[in-house]
Amino acid sequence: RRVLIANNGMAASKFILSVRRWLHHACGSASVVKLVAMATPDDIRANARHVSLADVIEEVPGGPNTNNYANVQLILSLAIKH
């Protein structure tokens, strides 16, 4: 089981930490669901917190959000992949 996180920065980091806490409480293990984070080359170079917290990273194009975090077609294709 996997969850795609189509966000970055603080929102993605808080989501990852909250889901892990909930999974540990509800299922006894935070690793029953893999958390897949989208990350631009800049996110990866900067070792952004959501990049280091995620179980799996999907590199997406940099630039404006319409290229990555707001690109519905890209998000759907990654969701189908995972």
C-alpha positions, 0 to 999 in steps of 0.5 A: 500500500502506498500514498502519493503526496502531491505537495512539498515543504511544510505541508508535506512534512506535517502530513508524513509525520501525522500519517506515520503517527496515526499508522503507528497508533492504529496499526501498530506499525508506521511502515504498513503504508509507504509514503511516496513524495513528489520532489523537484530537482531543487527539493532533492538538491536541498534535501528538503525535509519531506524528501528525507521523511518519505519512503519513496521519492518521485522526481518531478520537473522543476519550475512553476507549480503547473509543471509539478505539484499542480499538474493534475495529469502528472499527479494522476500518472504517478498515482496510477504508477504507485 
